[in-house]
Amino acid sequence: MTRWRWLGLAVALLAGSAAGQQGGTVTTTRTLSLGTATPGGGFPLYGDAFAKVMTEADPGLPIVPRNTKGSNENIPLLERGELDLGLVAGEPAYQAFMGIDRPKTRLKILTAIFSSPGLFVVRADSPYRNIRDLVGQTVVFGAKGSGLPIMSRYMLDGLGLKQDDDFHAIYLDRAGDGPAMVLDGQAAALWGAGIGWPGFHAMASAPGGARFIAPSAEEIAQVRAKHNFLKLLTVPANSYPGQSEAINSIGSWSYVLARENLPDDVAYQLARTLHGAEATLCATLAQACETTAANTVAAAPSLDLIHPGVLKYLREVGLAK
């Protein structure tokens, strides 16, 4: 074989390693990184399902999840271009979009993923019945760097309480460590959010069961009068073992955010793939049933915060104006 034929073969092999054949069209493979959070929390669970479903739906654009410290690390990693995509809770996203205690971010929303009604959970035999009962007690507020402690801080502030002064607040290195601390008596309560959240499920499934504590209707109104970006959200009945009634609370939507310079055509392709895979994602993970194109339009604080490539797709399918 001549040198030129060897060169041609090498070029073909290199091209083949970065391309896939789909419907007779050669598509370049581009791997995208997705920042999640510490093991044991809701974000890694969601991120693994999201990456799996999206990659199976479009092998030419594989997504690889990566454990991080959560929302507060994912935002700067995205801003530095060290992540392509990142899961970010509603409160840190809001602070970044609004420039609260930091410069306004230029990151964009790829999709809303799920709503996160915030709750405390205690052992079923606990004497604590409302939020005021927990004042002065040891409370696990979530993992360091995650969005959960930010949500609780806003909620408690609306009630005239200070998270680090009125409670013995614990912040975890690993989100999965929280339930055990409550079950063995190290802490009185665990704060969390969402439907299908692993910490709540672990507590509710434990021997003896668990009980949820949410703000009352009057407390919800009080909090929203001060922090109206927090939304009235509901945990449907039977979302967790032993939870026979719906629970009203407040919270926010979490997002997949994209780095500022993610190409428009890549974001468009992701949006199209995700829209087509909504049913599969829902079947894979219950809390992912809220990950829809329609919810993205409804949950975004404004349409200009949605990635231009995604917005182009949403307008083409009639979901955005």
C-alpha positions as CSV (number, residue, x, y, z in Angstrom):
1,M,0.0,0.0,0.0
2,T,1.4,3.4,-1.0
3,R,2.1,6.1,1.5
4,W,-0.9,8.1,0.2
5,R,-3.2,5.2,0.6
6,W,-2.0,4.8,4.2
7,L,-2.6,8.5,4.8
8,G,-6.1,8.3,3.4
9,L,-6.9,5.3,5.6
10,A,-5.7,7.1,8.7
11,V,-7.8,10.1,7.9
12,A,-10.8,8.0,7.3
13,L,-10.3,6.2,10.6
14,L,-9.9,9.5,12.5
15,A,-13.1,10.8,10.9
16,G,-15.0,7.6,11.7
17,S,-14.1,7.9,15.4
18,A,-15.8,11.3,15.5
19,A,-18.8,10.6,13.3
20,G,-21.9,8.5,13.2
21,Q,-24.1,7.3,10.4
22,Q,-27.7,8.1,10.8
23,G,-30.3,7.8,8.1
24,G,-27.6,8.1,5.4
25,T,-26.3,11.4,6.9
26,V,-22.9,11.6,8.5
27,T,-23.2,13.5,11.8
28,T,-20.2,14.7,13.9
29,T,-20.1,13.2,17.4
30,R,-19.7,15.9,20.1
31,T,-19.6,14.8,23.7
32,L,-21.2,17.2,26.2
33,S,-20.5,17.3,29.9
34,L,-23.4,17.7,32.4
35,G,-22.6,18.9,35.9
36,T,-24.9,17.4,38.6
37,A,-24.2,17.4,42.3
38,T,-22.9,15.2,45.2
39,P,-23.9,11.5,45.2
40,G,-27.2,10.6,47.0
41,G,-29.2,13.7,46.0
42,G,-31.8,14.4,43.4
43,F,-29.5,16.0,40.8
44,P,-27.3,13.0,40.2
45,L,-30.3,10.7,39.9
46,Y,-31.9,13.1,37.4
47,G,-28.7,13.7,35.6
48,D,-28.0,10.0,35.0
49,A,-31.5,9.5,33.6
50,F,-31.3,12.6,31.4
51,A,-27.9,11.7,30.0
52,K,-29.0,8.1,29.3
53,V,-32.2,9.0,27.5
54,M,-30.8,11.9,25.5
55,T,-27.7,9.9,24.4
56,E,-29.9,6.9,23.3
57,A,-32.2,9.3,21.4
58,D,-29.2,11.0,19.7
59,P,-26.0,9.0,19.8
60,G,-24.3,11.7,17.8
61,L,-24.6,14.1,20.7
62,P,-23.7,12.0,23.8
63,I,-24.0,13.6,27.2
64,V,-21.8,12.5,30.1
65,P,-22.8,13.4,33.7
66,R,-20.3,14.6,36.2
67,N,-20.6,14.8,40.0
68,T,-19.9,18.3,41.3
69,K,-20.8,20.1,44.5
70,G,-24.1,21.2,43.0
71,S,-25.7,24.4,41.8
72,N,-23.2,26.9,43.3
73,E,-20.3,25.1,41.6
74,N,-22.0,24.3,38.4
75,I,-22.7,28.0,37.7
76,P,-19.0,29.1,37.7
77,L,-17.9,25.9,35.9
78,L,-20.4,26.8,33.2
79,E,-19.2,30.4,33.1
80,R,-15.6,29.3,32.7
81,G,-16.6,26.8,29.9
82,E,-15.5,23.8,32.0
83,L,-19.0,22.4,31.7
84,D,-21.3,22.4,28.7
85,L,-24.5,21.9,30.7
86,G,-25.3,22.0,34.4
87,L,-28.2,21.3,36.7
88,V,-29.0,24.4,38.7
89,A,-31.7,24.9,41.3
90,G,-34.2,27.7,41.0
91,E,-32.9,30.0,43.8
92,P,-29.2,30.1,42.7
93,A,-30.3,30.4,39.1
94,Y,-32.5,33.4,40.1
95,Q,-29.7,35.0,42.0
96,A,-27.4,34.5,39.0
97,F,-29.9,35.9,36.5
98,M,-30.7,38.9,38.6
99,G,-27.1,39.6,39.7
100,I,-27.8,39.2,43.4
101,D,-24.5,39.3,45.3
102,R,-22.7,38.7,42.1
103,P,-22.5,39.9,38.5
104,K,-25.4,38.9,36.2
105,T,-24.7,35.6,34.5
106,R,-24.9,35.2,30.7
107,L,-25.8,31.5,31.0
108,K,-29.0,30.4,29.3
109,I,-31.8,27.9,30.0
110,L,-31.7,24.7,28.0
111,T,-34.8,23.2,29.8
112,A,-36.8,23.4,33.0
113,I,-36.4,20.0,34.6
114,F,-38.8,19.8,37.6
115,S,-40.5,21.8,40.2
116,S,-39.1,21.7,43.8
117,P,-41.6,22.3,46.6
118,G,-39.6,22.6,49.8
119,L,-40.4,20.6,52.9
120,F,-38.9,19.5,56.2
121,V,-39.1,15.8,57.1
122,V,-38.9,14.4,60.6
123,R,-39.3,10.9,62.1
124,A,-43.0,9.9,62.5
125,D,-42.5,9.7,66.3
126,S,-41.0,13.2,66.4
127,P,-42.7,15.8,68.6
128,Y,-42.2,18.5,66.0
129,R,-45.3,19.5,64.1
130,N,-44.6,22.9,62.5
131,I,-41.6,25.1,61.4
132,R,-41.6,27.1,64.6
133,D,-41.2,23.8,66.6
134,L,-37.9,23.3,64.9
135,V,-36.4,26.6,66.1
136,G,-33.3,25.9,68.2
137,Q,-33.1,22.3,66.9
138,T,-30.4,20.7,64.7
139,V,-31.6,20.7,61.1
140,V,-29.8,19.3,58.1
141,F,-30.3,21.9,55.3
142,G,-28.6,20.0,52.5
143,A,-25.3,19.7,50.8
144,K,-22.7,22.5,50.7
145,G,-22.9,24.3,47.4
146,S,-26.4,22.9,46.5
147,G,-29.5,25.0,45.9
148,L,-31.4,23.5,48.9
149,P,-29.9,25.7,51.6
150,I,-30.5,28.8,49.5
151,M,-34.2,27.9,49.1
152,S,-34.6,27.3,52.8
153,R,-32.8,30.5,53.6
154,Y,-35.3,32.5,51.5
155,M,-38.3,30.7,53.0
156,L,-37.2,31.2,56.6
157,D,-36.3,34.8,55.9
158,G,-39.8,35.4,54.8
159,L,-41.0,34.0,58.2
160,G,-38.6,36.3,60.0
161,L,-36.2,33.5,60.9
162,K,-32.4,33.2,60.3
163,Q,-31.2,29.9,59.2
164,D,-27.8,30.0,60.9
165,D,-29.0,31.8,64.0
166,D,-32.3,30.3,64.9
167,F,-31.3,26.7,64.1
168,H,-28.2,24.6,64.5
169,A,-27.7,24.3,60.8
170,I,-25.8,21.4,59.3
171,Y,-24.5,21.4,55.7
172,L,-23.3,18.2,54.2
173,D,-20.4,17.1,52.1
174,R,-22.6,14.3,50.6
175,A,-26.3,14.8,50.2
176,G,-27.0,11.2,50.8
177,D,-25.8,11.4,54.5
178,G,-28.8,13.5,55.6
179,P,-31.5,10.8,56.3
180,A,-29.3,8.7,58.5
181,M,-28.6,11.8,60.7
182,V,-32.3,12.3,61.4
183,L,-33.1,8.6,61.8
184,D,-30.4,8.0,64.4
185,G,-31.2,11.2,66.3
186,Q,-28.3,13.4,65.4
187,A,-30.7,15.9,63.9
188,A,-34.3,16.8,64.4
189,A,-35.2,17.3,60.7
190,L,-34.0,17.2,57.2
191,W,-34.8,19.9,54.6
192,G,-35.3,18.9,51.0
193,A,-37.4,19.6,47.9
194,G,-39.1,17.9,45.0
195,I,-41.1,14.9,44.0
196,G,-39.1,11.7,44.1
197,W,-36.3,13.3,46.1
198,P,-34.0,10.5,47.4
199,G,-33.7,11.9,50.9
200,F,-37.4,12.1,51.4
201,H,-37.9,8.6,50.0
202,A,-35.2,7.2,52.4
203,M,-36.9,8.8,55.4
204,A,-40.4,7.8,54.4
205,S,-39.3,4.2,53.7
206,A,-37.5,3.7,57.0
207,P,-38.9,1.6,59.8
208,G,-41.4,3.8,61.7
209,G,-42.0,6.1,58.8
210,A,-41.7,9.9,58.6
211,R,-43.8,13.0,58.7
212,F,-43.5,16.1,56.5
213,I,-43.6,19.7,57.7
214,A,-44.5,22.4,55.3
215,P,-45.4,26.1,55.8
216,S,-49.0,26.8,56.5
217,A,-51.2,28.7,54.1
218,E,-50.6,31.9,56.2
219,E,-46.9,31.3,56.2
220,I,-46.9,30.7,52.5
221,A,-48.6,34.0,51.9
222,Q,-46.1,35.7,54.3
223,V,-43.1,34.3,52.5
224,R,-44.4,35.1,49.0
225,A,-45.2,38.7,50.1
226,K,-41.5,39.2,50.6
227,H,-40.0,36.7,48.0
228,N,-42.6,36.5,45.2
229,F,-40.3,34.5,42.9
230,L,-41.0,31.5,45.1
231,K,-44.0,29.7,43.6
232,L,-46.9,27.9,45.2
233,L,-46.2,24.2,44.5
234,T,-47.8,20.9,45.6
235,V,-46.4,17.5,46.4
236,P,-49.2,15.2,45.1
237,A,-50.7,12.6,47.5
238,N,-48.8,9.3,47.6
239,S,-45.6,10.8,46.2
240,Y,-43.8,9.1,49.1
241,P,-44.6,6.0,51.3
242,G,-47.2,6.9,54.0
243,Q,-48.0,10.3,52.5
244,S,-51.7,9.9,51.9
245,E,-52.6,13.6,51.3
246,A,-51.3,16.3,49.0
247,I,-48.9,18.8,50.6
248,N,-48.9,22.5,49.6
249,S,-45.6,24.4,49.9
250,I,-43.5,26.9,48.1
251,G,-40.4,26.4,45.9
252,S,-39.1,26.9,42.4
253,W,-38.2,25.2,39.1
254,S,-34.8,23.7,38.6
255,Y,-33.1,24.0,35.2
256,V,-30.5,22.6,32.9
257,L,-28.4,25.7,32.1
258,A,-26.0,25.9,29.2
259,R,-22.7,27.7,28.8
260,E,-23.0,31.0,27.1
261,N,-21.2,30.0,23.9
262,L,-22.9,26.6,23.4
263,P,-23.6,26.8,19.6
264,D,-27.1,27.6,18.6
265,D,-27.3,24.5,16.4
266,V,-26.3,22.3,19.2
267,A,-28.9,23.8,21.6
268,Y,-31.5,23.5,18.9
269,Q,-30.7,19.8,18.3
270,L,-30.8,19.2,22.1
271,A,-34.2,20.8,22.4
272,R,-35.6,18.9,19.4
273,T,-34.2,15.6,20.8
274,L,-35.5,16.3,24.3
275,H,-39.0,17.2,23.0
276,G,-39.2,13.9,21.2
277,A,-37.9,11.9,24.2
278,E,-40.2,13.4,26.8
279,A,-42.3,10.3,27.2
280,T,-39.2,8.1,27.5
281,L,-37.6,10.4,30.1
282,C,-40.9,10.3,32.1
283,A,-41.0,6.5,32.0
284,T,-37.3,6.4,33.1
285,L,-37.7,8.7,36.2
286,A,-40.9,9.9,37.7
287,Q,-39.7,13.4,38.6
288,A,-38.6,13.8,35.0
289,C,-42.2,13.8,33.9
290,E,-42.2,17.6,34.4
291,T,-39.3,18.0,31.9
292,T,-41.3,19.3,28.9
293,A,-40.9,22.0,26.3
294,A,-44.2,23.5,27.5
295,N,-42.9,23.7,31.1
296,T,-39.7,25.3,30.0
297,V,-41.7,28.2,28.5
298,A,-43.9,28.5,31.6
299,A,-41.0,28.2,34.1
300,A,-38.5,30.6,32.5
301,P,-38.5,34.0,34.3
302,S,-38.4,35.5,30.8
303,L,-38.1,34.1,27.3
304,D,-34.8,35.9,26.7
305,L,-33.2,33.7,29.4
306,I,-33.8,30.6,27.2
307,H,-30.9,29.7,24.9
308,P,-31.5,31.2,21.4
309,G,-31.2,27.8,19.7
310,V,-33.8,26.3,22.1
311,L,-36.1,29.3,21.6
312,K,-35.9,28.9,17.8
313,Y,-37.1,25.3,18.2
314,L,-39.9,26.3,20.6
315,R,-41.1,28.9,18.2
316,E,-41.1,26.5,15.3
317,V,-43.3,24.1,17.2
318,G,-45.7,26.8,18.4
319,L,-44.8,26.7,22.1
320,A,-43.3,30.2,22.2
321,K,-44.0,33.5,20.5
